[in-house]
Amino acid sequence: MIPATSDFLIMVLTKVARRYEQRGMLSGVIKVGSSLSHQELQQLHNYFGIDPIQINTKNEVRVNFDTLLKNIQEAEWVEKIGACLGRRLKPADKLEIKDATKKLLARLQLAFPGLEKLTKQLAESPEDIERIAANTSEKEATGLCFQATNALNYLLKNNDPITISELGARFFSDSKKLRQGEFRNVLLRWLNVYCPDLDISDNEEQIWATYHVYHDRITVNAVIYGPIVYTKNGEEFDWIHKLYELGEPATISWANLQNIETIQWKGREANPPALICCENEAPFSQLIRQKSGDAVLFSSGFPGSGVQKIYELLAPHASACYHWGDTDPNGFRIASILHLIHPLTLYRCGIETLHRHKTHLRPLSQKQKSSAEAILSSQTQFPFKDELTFTLKHGWMEQESWGPES
């Protein structure tokens, strides 16, 4: 028998009560734990109901207040939570918080006219700045919001890798500020405004990587196969070409990619190879084994800073550039990221291939459908609109499923 007010449930309700007293309302979502036991989840379901409890792919558990309040009024929940905690919940002054939020938003609009997309979103859904205004003084709230907005503005223009610690130190004077906690989540949500087709609950690391933010710069690299030589400081480096002659790909680090003066195809100057960007490992290895004479770049899913950098260096020297990957929304987003750097053509995943494989396509999940719809609605000039529209209607194909006779 599970007690009605166990220590775990009291901890959760105390957290919810603190949120209510700080904000003067129950809104948004609140994280209540990670990898909870079956008994703890059962307690949450018994108290809040099943629908308001959300669990993402990292097993992080959240209570969604908007879902919670669909059937029962906020006042009833506040009274119920207070009764369990044995005290009356005292909300912050809503009018005072609302006035502080309006002032804060006006300052952001004035200081960052280029971030109209963000300030418009905050005007419609001001929870982030309401929370900051409720928890700090006016001066401190202004400083924190300006720090977060400056960090956002920097990332939207940045093309070089930066670690999460460096980002925190640079904009908050605290290397630990963005490793976890509220401002990490605030900055993620604000970045998500500029890539709305990514679900923040499942793609947190991808959102960071989209803006070149990593936990460790040493892990930023690219895997490439081709007859490549480059020069730095007047010296030629041919180690990638030597591995190519052995039928092996090369892993080039971010440090290796810095200050390259020239890059070329050794022995292929008059007849440069095509450059094929490949999303997944098995097809990448398959292309190497085929020894077609093409250069192959492994994007390893979404292309990180290293992949984007070497693609930028090599693409202008290739006879043609291609992308081969899955035909789900993420696959076409990957292709579009590289296409923006240097135009490319879809390889084995274009509209003709999709028609040919039509009877073998997999249905999209609801989340994939939502992502495809978000891309099509938010990016009117999306370069692979025809393929994505076809996928939304008929389904998608894994890269590994491609076959010449399918």
N, C-alpha and C positions, 0 to 999 in steps of 0.2 A: 504494500500500500504506500503510495507516494504522499507525503505530507503536503497540505494545501499551501503552506508557506515555508518551503525548505530554504536552507541557506542560499542555495543557488538562485531560487526564484526571488528571494529578498534582495540579492545582489543585483539582479536584472531590474527589478522594480525600483530600486534606489537609483540606478542609472537613468531609468526613464523619468523618474520624479525630478532628478537634477536637471535633465534636459527641459522638462516642462517649466520648472521654476526659473531657469535662465532665459528661455525664449518666450515664455508666456503662452505657449501653444504646443500641441503635439503635431508635428509635421515632418515630412521626409522619411528617412530611415535611420535606424540606429543599430550599430553592430553590438551584439550581446555575447559573442564568443566564437571560437573556432574549434572544429573537430569535436563537437559536443557528443556526450554519450547518448545512448538511446533513451535512458531515463530522463536526462536533462531536456532533450528534444520533446519528450512526451509531456513534461511539465509545461514547456512553452506552448505546445499545442492545446493542452487542457485549459490554460489560462487565457491565451490570446486567440485561439482558434488556429486552424491549419493554414488558411490562405495568407494571413499577414506574415507568416514566418518564411523567410527566403534563405536559401542555401546556394552559394555559388560553387564553381568548380574547385575552388580552394578550400571548400568546406567551412567558409566563413558564414556565420549565421546572423541574420539581421531581422529586425521587426520593422515592417512597413506600416507607418502610421496612417497613410492615406487609405490603405486597404482596411486597416483596423477600424477606421471611423465610418466605413460605408454603411454599417447597420446599427451602430450604437454611437450616440452623441459623445463628443469630447468630455463634456461635464460629467457624464456617467462613468467614463473610464477614470477620470481624475479622482472622483469620489471613491471608486473601487480600489484604485492603487493606494490612495491615502489610507483607507481602512485597513488594508493589508500591512501597511507600514506603521500604523498606529499614530498617524498625525495628519493634519490638514495641509494640503499642498498650497503654497503661496506663490502665485505666478508673478513674474516681473511685470512692471508697468508696460502694457502693450503700446500705449500711445507714445510713451517716452522712447521705446525701442524703435517704433515706426518712424518717429521724427529723426532719430539718430541715423537710421538706415537711409532715409531720403537724403540727408546731408552728405553721407558717405558716398552714395551713388552719384550725386551731383558733382562731387569733387573728382571722382573717377572719370566721369564723362568729360569734364573740362580738361583734365590732365592727360587723358589718353583718347583723343578723337579718332585715332586709327583703330581702336578696339571697339568699334560700335557694335559688332556682333556680340561681344561679351557683355557690354553694358546694357544692350537691349535684352539679353537673356536674364541678366540680374534684375532688370526692371520688372520683368514678368515673373521671375522666380527668385526673390531676394533672400532666400533662406541662409545662404552662406554669409552674406554681409550682416544679416539680422543677428546671426549667432555671434559673429565677432563683435558687433555693437553691444549685444546683451552681456557679453562676458568681460569686456574691457572698457577703459575710459575712452572718451572721444578721441583724445590725442593718440592713444595707443592703437585704437581700432583703425584710425586713418593711416598710421605708420605701417601696420601689418598688411592692410589691404593694398597699399602702394608697393610694399615689398613683393607681395604675391603677383601683382599686376606687372611690375617691372620684370619679374622672372618669366612670366608668361610672354611678355613682349619680346624678351630676348630669345626664348625658345622658338617662337614663331618665325624668327629670322635666322636662326642658327643652323649651320650645316656641319659643325664639328662635334665630335663626341665630348660629352661632359659627364662627370659622375654625379650621382645624386648628392654626395657629400660636398663636392665643389659647388654645386648649384645652391645648396643651403648656406654654405659659407659666403658665397658671393652676394647673395641677395638678402639673407637673414642674419648674417654674421654668426651663424651657428651651423656647423657641418652636420649636426644630428637632426636639424629641424625638419627635414623632408624624408628622413628614413622611415618614419612612421608617424601616425597621429593626424590631427585635424588639418594642418596646413598642407600636408602631403595630399590628403583627400581633396581639399579645396583646389589645389593646383591641377590635380588630375581632372576634376570636374570641369574646370575652366578650359583646359586643353581639349577635353572631349567636345566642347562647344564647336571646335574647329575640325573635329573628325567625328561627326555624329553617328556615322554608320558603324563605329566600333562600340560594342557593349562594354562599358567600364567594369562591370562585375566579373567578366571573363577575360578581358583583354587589357588589364592594367599594365602589364609589362610591355605590350605592343604599343600602347599609347605613349609610354615613356620612350620606347625605341624609335617611334615615328618622329620624335623631336630630338633624337640623338642623345638621350639620357640613359646612362648605364650605371650598373653598380661598380663596374671595374673596367677601366679603359683597356687593360691588357687583353681582355676577351674580344675586343673589336678587331675583326680580321675578315679576310675574304679567301675563298678557295677557287682557284682558277686553273684551267688546263689550256695551254696554247704555246706557240713558239714565240715567247715574249722575252725581250731584253729591254732594260731601261738604264738610264744614266743618272747618277747623282754626284755632285761635286766633280764633274768631269770624268768619272770612272764608270765603265760599263759593268752591269751586273747581269749575268746570263743564267743564273741558277734555275729560274722558272723554265727556261728553254731546255736545260739539261734534263730536268724532271719530265718535261713533255716528251723528249726523245726516248725516255724509259717507259712511256705510257702512264705516267703518274701525275696527279694534280699537285699544285703547290698551294700552301697556306701562307698568305702574305699578311703581315700585321699592319696595324695603323701606323706604327712608327716607320715601317718600311715604305709606306705610301707617301710619307711626307717629303717634300722638296725634290720630287722626281722632275728632272729637267727635260728628258725626252723618253718616249716609250714607243717601241715599234715591234713589228713581226719579223723575226730573224729568218732570212732566206725567203720571205714571202712579200717583199716590198712591192714587187710588180704584180703580184697576185694575192692580195690580202685575204685572209679567211673571213668567213662570217663569224659573228659572235652570238652564241645562243645562251640566254639566261635561263637557268633551270631551277624550278622551285624545290623539288624533292630529291633526296639522295639517290634512290635506286635508279630513276631515269638519268640522273647526272652520270652515274657510273656506267650506265648502258651506253650513253653517247660517247664516253671515253673509249669503251671497248670497240665501238663501231669504227674508230679511226677514220672518220670522214674527212679529216683535214680542217674541220671547224674548230674554233676556240669555244670553250664552254665555261660559263661562270655559274657557280652554285649560289643561289640567293638564300638558301636555307630558310625557306618561308619568306617572311617579310624582309626585304633587303635592309641590312643595318648600314651604319656609316661606312664601314670598310668596303662592302659590296657596292654601294653607291659611288664611292670615290674611284674604285678601279674601273667601274663601268663608265664613269665620266671621262677617265683617261683613255680608255681603249676604244669606246664606241665610235668616235670620229675617224678612227683608222681602220675600221672593219669594212668589209665589202657590203655587209648588211647586218642588222641587229634583229634578234628574235627573242620572244619569250615563250617558254613551254611550261605550263603548270596546270593545276586543277582549274576547273571551270565553275567553281563556286564564287560567291562575291569576293572572298579574300584573295582568290587566285587572280581575279581581274584587277583588284586593288593593287596587288603586287606589280602586275604588268604596268599599271598606270603610273606608279611611282617612278619606275625606270623610264617609261615613255616620256615623262616630264623632263628628265635629265637629257635624254637623246631619243628621238623617235625610233620606235621599233614596231615589228609586225608579229602578230600571234602565230605561233608555230605548233601545229598539231592540236590546237585548241581554239581555232577560229570558227567562224560561223559555218563554213562548209563542213568542217570536221564534226561540229555539233549536230548538223542535220544527218550526217552519215551514221552517227552513233545514237540517234534519237531513241531507238528502242532499248538501249542499254543504260540510259541515264538514271541516276538516283534522285528521288524526290528531295527537295530542299526541306530542312526543318523550319519551324516557324521563325526561329531566330535568324536563320539564313535568309528567309523571305523578307523579314523586317530589314535586315542589313542591305539587301539588294534594292528594296524600295527606297531606303534612306539615301543610297548612292545616287539612284536615278533622279530623285527629287531634289537633292542638294547640289548635284554636279551636272548641270545641263549640258556641259561640253565634255562629259566623260568619254574618253577615246574609244572605249569598247562597249558602247551603249547597246549595239545590236546583239552582241553575244550575251550581255547580262540580261537583256530583255528576254531573249530566247531561253536562257537558263531559268529565269523567274517563272516562265510559263511551262517549261518541259522538264526541268531538273538539271543535274550537274554530273560531270564525269571526273573521277580521280585521274590524275596524270598517269598513274601506273596502269590504268585500264585501257589506255590507247592501244589500238592495233590497226595495222594497215588494211586488214581485210574486214574489220568490224562493220 
